Amino acid sequence: MNVTHVEVFPLFVPLSQSIEAPVSIPHAEKVQSIVFGGYRATIVRITTDTGIVGYGECMTRFAAGAYKPIIEEISPIVVGSDPMQPERTWEIMYATMMNRGHNRGFFIEALSGIDIALWDIRAKALGLPLYMFLGGRQRDMIPSYASSLRMRETSIVLETAREFIDQGFRSIKIKLGKNPEGYLQDIRLVEKIREEVGDDIVLTVDANCGYHEDYKLALRVGRELEKLGIQWFEEPISPDNMYGYKFLSDNLDMAIAWGESSFTRFDFANMFAERCVDIVQPNPCRVGGLTEIARIAHMSQSFHVPYAPHTGSCSALCLAVSLHIATALPNMLTFEVMRSDWSKQDYNPLRNDLLNEPYDVFDNGFLHAPAADKPGIGIEVNDEILERYKVA
């Protein structure tokens, strides 16, 4: 079996009206219309000479069309290759830019989409679900948490928290950090959330790097959060400040979680070796696909670091892949279930309509693991959505 064709679908769904940044982001007033101007995804479709088709996704936060020329230029390596050997193809693709400085960012995200599609083909060819190649079926039910409570008017936040609990969630993530100077207001709101939900609900906090380079401020915030029984403090500072994360990890009893903005096993090897992460959160569509996820997962087990998959703003395809990872990893902690789109007015079809059948079934705090009788990722992509939202 050989690969015969590689196709790329950059997708963009513009919002009908501009919105304020729903999470912490530097210089929000200048960049929010770009970063949060619409829903994005880049889907890769690979076809073989036997007719088996595989799908992958490139984690896309900006310029969905940028991935297309990267994938098209690297596709001669993929076309004609054996899809039963995705790890070998990965190493050859990586070699094109490894010593030229493009070993992160758009290039690795582009490789991620190709790699996932090859793994999908491999699993389909053998008639097995994807998780069987990542460690087997470790669990039937995947513990999950509601993401996220955003910093809004207090009554709305508390009402939303109650709704999450009524839906069956026993764990909720809170967003903060949009106003670093006014961090005490954030702490007071977290206090009210804790009072509202009680001590039996697990609460986590995500600052989306809101404290930037000020790790001393992040430490002050973290110490206040510890008093409220917060399980983890996610991305308090810039993801390129590894020693700031080490400082926080060394000085807080609460777990430090990060990794959604990191690339390849080499970034994660440094995190683990320096002991600056307590919960790791790689995204398969960003780090280099399933080839790299397997390597990162093995390292995380070796360093006794729990794994909590990042889902964020990806499409349903990435979420379906992530469920396979969560099914297979022995050290999987909990799965992020996004409960709202960026915009209240604009529905996200890339999350809700891209797949022909639901990929997730939620049941009282847990997601069901992917079906054992569906090979590969186990999804059917809606071609109409690919065509409707495709951009050049």
N, C-alpha and C positions, 0 to 999 in steps of 0.2 A: 504494500500500500504506500502511495506517495501523495504528497500535497500537490494539487494542481492549480489552486486559485486562492488568493488572499484578497478580501474586500474590506473596506473601511467605511464606517457610517458615522461621521461626526454629527451629533444631534444637538440642537439648541431650541429651547422653547422660551421665547421672550415673555416677560411679565407684562401685563396690560397697563400697569402703573408702577411707578418707582416706590420702593419701600426703604425704610431705615434698616440698617444692618441688624439682623435678628440676634447676632452674637457679637462678642467683643472682636474688634478689628482695628489695627492702628490707622490713624487718619481717616476714620470712617466717613466723614463728610465729603472727602475727596474721592474715595474709592468704592463706596458702597454701591453706586449705580453700575459699576463694572462687575464687581465680584458677585453681587446679588441681582444682576439684571435679568436673570433667567435661569432655567434648569438646563444642565448640560450632561452629556455622556458621549463617549466614543465607543462604538461597538465594532468588534472584529469578527468577520465570518470567514472561516477557512473550509475549503472543499477538497475532497480527496478523489482519486481515480476510482474508488469503489463506491462513491456516492455518499459516504459518511460526511456529515457537516458538523463542524464544531464552532462554538461561540465563545468570545471573550470580551472583556471590557477594560478600557484604559480609564483609570481614575481621572476625571476631568473637572477642574475647578475654573478653567480659564482657556479661551481660544481652542474650542473643540476641533476646529479645522487644522490646528498645528500638528496633530498626530498623523493626519493622512499622508503628507509627504514623507514623514519619517518612516512609516510602515511601508509605503510604496518603494522607498529606496532600499530598504532592508529585505523586502520580500523575495529577491532572487536567492537569498540564503534559505528561505522557507519553502519556496516552490521546488518540488523535486525531493524534498527531505522526507524522512520516515517519521510520521507523526507518533509512532510508538516509542520514539526516543526524544521526548521534549527537552530533557536535561541537556543532551548533546547539542541540540539546536540552540538552546539558550546560551551555552558557552560560546558558540560561534557568533551569534548575534552580538553578545556583549563585547566580544573581541574587536568589533569594528570601531568602537568608540572608547574602550577602556582606558587607553593611554592618550586620549585626546580631550579629557576633561568632561565628557558628557556621560558621566556614570551615575547621574541622578536626574531628577526633574522629568521633563517631557520624554526624554529618550527611554528611561527605565519604565515610565508609565506606558509608553508605546509597546515595549517588549512584554509588559505584563499582559496586555490584551492578546497578543499573539500566543504567549505561553499558555494562558488559560484555555484558549481555543484548541490548542494541540492536546492538552490534557483531556479536554472534553471528548475529542476524537478517540484518543487512546482508550478511555473508559468505555465509550460506546462500542468500539471494535471488539472489546472483550466481554461486552454485555454486563458490565458492573457499574454500580453507582460510583461517583467520583470519590466519595469518602473512603472507599475500599483501598485507595492508593495512598491515603494520608494517615493510615493507622487503624482503619477498620471502624466498625460501629461501636463506639465506646458508650453511647447512651441513646435512648429512644426519645427522651425529653430534654430540651435544652433550657436551662435557667436563663431568664431574660429580664431586662429592666426597661422602663419607659424613659425615652429620651425625646425632649427635655423640657423642664420647666424654665421658661425664659423670664428675664427680669421685666415684669409688667406691673400694672397696678395691683396692689396687694390682694384685693378681693378676687381678682381674676386668677392670680397665681394659686391661691388657696383652693379656689373652686376646681381648677385644672388638676391639682394634686389629688383632690377627692375623686375626681373622675377616673384618674389613673388607677386608684385603689379599687374603685367600683368595677373597673374592667378586669381586675384580677392581678394587677402588678403588685409585687411586694418590694420592689426596688425602683427608685426614681432618681434621675440625674437632674441637677440644677445648673443652669448657666449663670455665670456672674463675670465681673471684670470689665464691664463696659465703661465704668467710671472709676478708675483706679484710685483717684484722690478721695472719692467718696465711698471707700470700701466698707466703712462701718455701716452704711445704709444697706449694703448687700448682706452683711452679717446679720443685721436685724431682721431682714426678710427671711434668711435661712432659719433664724430662730423661730419665726412665726410658722414656717413650714414644718419644722420639727414639732412644734406644739400641736399643729393641726393633724399631722399624720401619726404621731406617737412614736414611741421608741422601738416598736417592732418592725417598722418599715426601714429598709436600708436606703440611706441617702448618700449620693456621691455628688461631687461638684466639678464642673468643667469651666475653666477660665478662658479657653481658646487663646492662650498666650497673652491674656489681657494685661499682665504685669511686665511684659516685654523683657527688658534687661534688669529690672529692679527686683532681684531675688530676695533682697532684705524685706521689701514690702510683701512679697509673696510669702515669706516666712511669717510675718505678722498675721497675715490673713489665715495662713494655715494653722497657726496656734489657736486662733479663735474658732476655726472650723473643728478642730480636734475636740474642743469642749462640747460640741454639739453632736459628737458621735458620727462624723462624716467618714465613710469607708475609704474613699480615695479622693485625691486632689489631682485633677487631670489638666495637663498642659498649662501650668500656671505662668510659664515664661516662654521665651522664644525657643523653638526646637533646635536651634543651632548653638544654644548655650549649655553644652553638656555638663560643664563643671558647675554651672548654676543649679542644674538638676541634682548633681551629686551633693551640693551644699544642702539643698532642701531635703533630700533623702536622708542625709546624715543627721539633720537637726529636727526632723519631724517624726513622730511615732506613726502618724497617719500615712497610708500608702501613697506614693507618687506614681501616677499613670501617665504614660506618653508613648509615642511611636507612630501615630497616624500620619505624621509628616516626614517620616524617615524612609530611606531607600536601601534596599539590598541587605544581605546578611552582614556586610561590613559595618554599616551604621549600627546595627543591633549588637554586633560583637563588641563594639566599643562601649555601648550602654551597659551590657552585662559585665564586661571585664572591670569597668570602673564602679560597679555597684551603684548606679545612679537611677535605677528604675525598679519599682516594686510590682507593677502590673504593666504588661506590654500590650500594645494595641496596633499591630501592623494591619494594613489593608492590602489584600492580595492583588488588587488592581493598580496599586502604586509601587509596591516593593520589588516587583519583578515577576509577579505571577505565582503560580503554585509551586514552581521549582524552588523559588526563594522562600516562600512561606514554609515549606517543609524543612528547609535548613534552619530558618529562624526558630521554628517550633522546637526542633531538636535542641537548639542552644538554650531556649527558655526553660525546657525541662531540666537540662544539665545544671542551670543556675537556680533552679527552684523558683522561677518567676511565673506567676499565673498569666494566662493569655485571655484577653477580653477583646474580641474582634471589633475593629472600628468599621462602622457602616456610613455614617454621616450623610453626605449629599449624593451618594452614588445612585445608580439606577437599580431596578429590581434584579438585573442579571448578576451584579456584584453581590447583592444580598443573598441570592440563591447559592452562589459559590461559597459565600461565607458560612452558610448553614452547613455545608459539607465539612468545612474546616472545624466548626464547632462540634459537629457530630464525632469527629475522629480524634481530637486531641485530648489526651488524658488530663492535661493541666488547664483545660478550658474553664474559665471562671463564670462568665455571664455574657449574654448576647444583647447588643444594643438594638432596641426596637424604636425607630423614629415614629413619633405620634402626630407630627404635623409637618406641612410644607412651609417653605419660607414665607410665602404670601398667603394671606387669608382669602384673597380674591381669586387666585390662580392655582388651580389644581395641577399637580405634577404628573403628566401622562407617562413620563419615563420611569416613574416608580409604580404607577397604578395600572398602566395599560400596555407596557412593553411586552409582557408575557401573557400568553393566551389563557393560562390557568394560574390560580394562586400558588405561589411558591412557599408561603408561610401559613401555618395554622397555629393560632395562639390558644392556649388552654390554661387558664388560672395560673399565670406566672411563668409558663413554659411555652416554648415553641416545639412543635413536633419535628423530629429529625426527618430528612428527606426520605422518600419512599425507597424501599429496598429493591423494588421491581422496575425502577426507571433508570436505565444506564446513563452514564455521563452526568452532566449537571441535572438532567431530568426536567428540562424546561422546553417550551416551544415559544420561539420569538415571534411577535406580531410584526410581520413584514410591512404592514400598512403604517405602523408607527415609525419604522425605520425610514420609509420613503417620505412621510409627511413632514418630519422634522429634520431631515438631512440638510446640511449646509455644505457649501463648496469647501 
